Amino acid sequence: MKVDGVNMSVRHWRLFMVAFGVSIVFSAPVCGQSGGDPAKAQMQEMNRREIQLNNMGANGAERNDLKRSQTMMDQVSEDFQRILTLHNGIVRAITTNQSLNGQFISDATGEIRKRSTRLQSSLKLPKPEPANENRRTESDLKEMQTKDELIMLCQRIESFVRNPIIEKPGTVDAQELQRARKDLQSIVELSDTIKRRVDKEKP
């Protein structure tokens, strides 16, 4: 299996949050808009909310909303960057055939799980409904070695960050959104499984 290092700038994530995160913080239903393409309607609503954010006045409540929005944007950016840093560290260890230190794996997967779980909440990407394919994956994991599990975890992270709705800010696609939810939940579950296994094997 092949895994790659992933490099994305803080600026990329800030652009993503402007296009995606603002609609989360100031969410409003778009289904009530009449006719037209739902995806286009959602994009128009996101643009409207972005303009609303940029045009906020001196009102105290609006300043508080802006502050909360900025705090969330900073946190999401930090979570993304830290997950990528840990991902790249795991990739380097695997591709250079370094000995996989149990403490490093435990710390890395534990942090990946924590930050991925927070992203599920911050980005409104909750756990998808369970499917048969998920149950098969859990069964297969019991037969895998830690290195293979780490490779699968890295591949899920790469799939998530390269999803069009993440990689190209402003993209609206229901299927890709569902795939992002599945990938993020898989990251949470895989990192948790690996950490528990490694911790159990500690002397």
N, C-alpha and C positions, 0 to 999 in steps of 0.2 A: 504494500500500500504506500501511496505517496502523500506526504504532507509538506506544506510550504510555510515559510515565514510570511507573516502578513504585516505590512506597514501602512498605517493610515494616520494622517495628521490630526491634531486637535482641531484645526480649522475645519476639516471635513466633518467631524462630529458636530461642531457648532452649526454648520450649514444644515446638517441633517435635523438637528433639533429645531431650527427655525422652521423648517418645512413640516416636520412631524410632531415635535414636542409641543409647539404652541397650541396645536389643535387639541392636545391632551389636557394641558393646563386650563385652557379656556374652551373646553369641549361644549358643543351644542349639536343637537340632532339635525341631520340634513335630510332625513327621510321625508320630512314634511314639505320639501320643495317640490314644486309641481313639474312633472315631466322631465325629459332630458336624460342624459347619461348620468347614472348615480356616481360613477367615478369622477366625472367632470364636476358634478355638484359638490362632491366632497372637496375637490381641489379648490373650487371657488370659495367654499367656506373656510378652508385653511388659509387662503390668501386674505380673506376678509379679516380673519382673526390676527394675522400677522400685521396688517395695516392698523388694526385696532391697538395692538400692542405697541407698535412704533409711534402711534399718535397719542399715547396716554398723557394726560395732563398732570397738574400738580396735586390733584385730589389724593388725600392720604390713603384711602382704600386702594386706589389704582396703583399708587407707589408700592404698597404692600404686595399686590398681585404681581407687579413687575419683579419685585425682589424675590418672591417665591418662585417665579418662573426662571429667573436667573440662577437661583440656587439649584433647582432641578436640572437645568441645562448643564451646570457645572458638574453635578453629581453623575449624570448619565455619561458625560464626556470622560470623567475620571474612571467610571466603571468599565467603559469600552476599552480605554487605553490600557488599563491594568490587566484586563482579560487577554488583550493582544500581547502584552509583554510576557505574561505567564505562558501563553500559547507558544510564543517564539522561543522561550527558554526550554520548554518541553521538546519542541521540534529540534533544537540544537542538540539536546541530550540524546535524542533518538537517532538522528542522522549521522552524528559523529561517534556513535556506538559507545557513548559514555555509560559508565555504571549508573543505573537509575537509583539514586539515593532515596531511601524510603521516607526520610523526613522532608526532603524537597518535594516529593510527590504528594505527601499528605498536606503540606502547607499550600502548595500550588492548587491542588484540586479543591481544597477547602475554601480557598479564597475565590476561585472561579465559581464555585457553587453559590457562595454568598452574594457575589456581585451579579451573577446571572439571575438569581431569584429576585434581587432588587430591580433589575432591568425589566423583569416580567411585570412588576407593579408600575414602575416609572413609565414604561412605554405602552402600558395597557395591552400586553401580550400574554394573557393568562394561559394556564395549562389547557391544551386542547382535549377534547373528549377522547377517552382511551379507545384504541383500535387493536384489532388482531395483530397487526404488524408490530405494535409496541410490545405486546406480550411475547411474541416470538423473539424480539430483540433481547428482552430481559432473560429469556431462557438461554439464548446463545451466549450471553455474557458470562454465565456460570462456567462455561467451558473455555473462556478466553484467558490468556496470560495478561499480566499488567501492561506490558509493552503494547500489545494489540489493543487493549482498552484505551490506552493513551493516544494511539494513532487514530482510533475512532473518535475520541473526544476532540482532537485537533481538527479532524475533518468536519465535524459538526460546527465547530467554531468558524472555520473557513467558509462553510456553506452559509452560515448565518450572516457574517459580516459582508459577504459578497452578494447577498440577496439584493435584487434591484431596489426594494423599498429602503434598504439601508445604504447601499453603495451609491445610489443616485437619488439624492434628496428631492422630494416632490413626487416620486413615483407612487401611483395608486393602482394596486392590483390585488384583488381579493385572493387569488390563488397563491401569490407570492407572500401575502400577509399570513395566510394559513401555514405556509411552509416555514416562515420565520418563527411562528408560534411553536411549531413542532421541533424545529432545530433548537430553539432556546430551551424548551422543556427537556429535550434529549441531553443538552449540555448540563442542565441541573441534575438530571438523574445519573448520567455517566460519571460526573465528577464526584457525586455522593457515593456511588458504588465503589469507585476506585479508592477514595479516601478510606471508606470503611474496611475494605479488603486490606489495604496497606497497613492501617492502624492495627488490625487484628494480627497481622504477621510480625509486628514489632516484637523484639525479644522482651 
